[in-house]
Amino acid sequence: MYRNHQKTLATRTSICRTKPQKPSRTYSEQDRYSEAKSLYIHALNICQRQLGVGHPNTVTVRKNLANLRVGVRAASRREARRRHHFTSEQ
């Protein structure tokens, strides 16, 4: 009904831009990747549904999720190297 109303659109944009990403960034900085991933996925779903797939905020959330996934893989590799180094010293 009010789908294209300016205030509604501004609210949707602000939700996709700020609220879901801040906690997910904090979680990823604390190595709480599963919580961060969950929040990014939730934010991405909202942005895609409300703003569209090609909207700049949607693209930003998608990139942040991709960066998180890259970070998780890198952290896993670092942890594996650390464990290997620790066990080989004993």
C-alpha beads as a LAMMPS data file, in Angstrom:
LAMMPS data file: protein, C-alpha beads

90 atoms
89 bonds

1 atom types
1 bond types

-500.0 500.0 xlo xhi
-500.0 500.0 ylo yhi
-500.0 500.0 zlo zhi

Masses

1 110.0

Atoms # bond

1 1 1 0.000 0.000 0.000
2 1 1 2.708 2.533 1.013
3 1 1 5.468 0.698 -0.802
4 1 1 6.934 3.767 -2.544
5 1 1 6.226 6.340 0.133
6 1 1 9.400 8.388 0.759
7 1 1 9.504 7.803 4.531
8 1 1 8.908 4.093 4.087
9 1 1 11.625 3.891 1.459
10 1 1 14.017 5.889 3.629
11 1 1 13.319 3.600 6.578
12 1 1 13.923 0.505 4.492
13 1 1 17.169 1.964 3.209
14 1 1 18.363 2.852 6.699
15 1 1 17.522 -0.632 8.002
16 1 1 19.557 -2.258 5.266
17 1 1 22.396 0.199 5.602
18 1 1 22.997 0.411 9.328
19 1 1 21.145 -1.758 11.791
20 1 1 21.934 -5.310 10.620
21 1 1 25.529 -4.596 9.681
22 1 1 26.823 -3.020 12.883
23 1 1 26.223 -6.053 15.121
24 1 1 27.566 -8.380 12.435
25 1 1 30.764 -6.325 12.165
26 1 1 31.161 -6.437 15.932
27 1 1 30.638 -10.203 15.953
28 1 1 33.174 -10.747 13.184
29 1 1 35.702 -8.577 15.004
30 1 1 35.207 -10.844 18.035
31 1 1 35.635 -14.002 15.910
32 1 1 31.953 -14.823 16.444
33 1 1 31.568 -15.658 12.786
34 1 1 28.422 -17.772 12.939
35 1 1 26.455 -14.942 14.583
36 1 1 27.881 -12.406 12.138
37 1 1 27.033 -14.625 9.183
38 1 1 23.478 -15.080 10.419
39 1 1 22.979 -11.309 10.749
40 1 1 24.482 -10.594 7.334
41 1 1 22.219 -13.201 5.722
42 1 1 19.215 -11.704 7.476
43 1 1 20.230 -8.193 6.352
44 1 1 20.781 -9.413 2.809
45 1 1 17.335 -11.009 2.680
46 1 1 15.713 -7.793 3.915
47 1 1 17.636 -5.627 1.460
48 1 1 16.923 -7.892 -1.495
49 1 1 13.238 -8.026 -0.666
50 1 1 12.779 -4.338 0.167
51 1 1 15.324 -2.549 -2.006
52 1 1 16.053 -4.993 -4.811
53 1 1 19.045 -7.090 -5.771
54 1 1 20.924 -4.313 -7.552
55 1 1 20.453 -1.564 -4.954
56 1 1 23.801 -0.196 -3.695
57 1 1 23.001 -1.055 -0.066
58 1 1 22.097 -4.611 -1.040
59 1 1 25.350 -4.905 -2.962
60 1 1 27.279 -3.620 0.069
61 1 1 25.677 -6.164 2.394
62 1 1 26.426 -8.946 -0.132
63 1 1 30.080 -7.836 -0.326
64 1 1 30.330 -7.700 3.467
65 1 1 28.977 -11.252 3.677
66 1 1 31.506 -12.393 1.067
67 1 1 34.322 -10.686 2.984
68 1 1 33.185 -12.391 6.163
69 1 1 33.300 -15.779 4.448
70 1 1 36.829 -15.061 3.197
71 1 1 37.803 -14.028 6.723
72 1 1 36.377 -17.239 8.188
73 1 1 38.402 -19.351 5.762
74 1 1 41.563 -17.378 6.553
75 1 1 40.957 -17.724 10.300
76 1 1 40.449 -21.481 9.888
77 1 1 43.733 -21.783 8.017
78 1 1 45.551 -19.737 10.681
79 1 1 44.084 -21.924 13.422
80 1 1 45.098 -25.096 11.578
81 1 1 48.662 -23.795 11.160
82 1 1 48.772 -22.804 14.813
83 1 1 47.599 -26.240 15.916
84 1 1 50.046 -27.949 13.588
85 1 1 52.895 -25.787 14.877
86 1 1 51.883 -26.425 18.490
87 1 1 51.636 -30.213 18.052
88 1 1 54.900 -30.448 16.088
89 1 1 56.798 -28.692 18.895
90 1 1 55.764 -31.263 21.497

Bonds

1 1 1 2
2 1 2 3
3 1 3 4
4 1 4 5
5 1 5 6
6 1 6 7
7 1 7 8
8 1 8 9
9 1 9 10
10 1 10 11
11 1 11 12
12 1 12 13
13 1 13 14
14 1 14 15
15 1 15 16
16 1 16 17
17 1 17 18
18 1 18 19
19 1 19 20
20 1 20 21
21 1 21 22
22 1 22 23
23 1 23 24
24 1 24 25
25 1 25 26
26 1 26 27
27 1 27 28
28 1 28 29
29 1 29 30
30 1 30 31
31 1 31 32
32 1 32 33
33 1 33 34
34 1 34 35
35 1 35 36
36 1 36 37
37 1 37 38
38 1 38 39
39 1 39 40
40 1 40 41
41 1 41 42
42 1 42 43
43 1 43 44
44 1 44 45
45 1 45 46
46 1 46 47
47 1 47 48
48 1 48 49
49 1 49 50
50 1 50 51
51 1 51 52
52 1 52 53
53 1 53 54
54 1 54 55
55 1 55 56
56 1 56 57
57 1 57 58
58 1 58 59
59 1 59 60
60 1 60 61
61 1 61 62
62 1 62 63
63 1 63 64
64 1 64 65
65 1 65 66
66 1 66 67
67 1 67 68
68 1 68 69
69 1 69 70
70 1 70 71
71 1 71 72
72 1 72 73
73 1 73 74
74 1 74 75
75 1 75 76
76 1 76 77
77 1 77 78
78 1 78 79
79 1 79 80
80 1 80 81
81 1 81 82
82 1 82 83
83 1 83 84
84 1 84 85
85 1 85 86
86 1 86 87
87 1 87 88
88 1 88 89
89 1 89 90
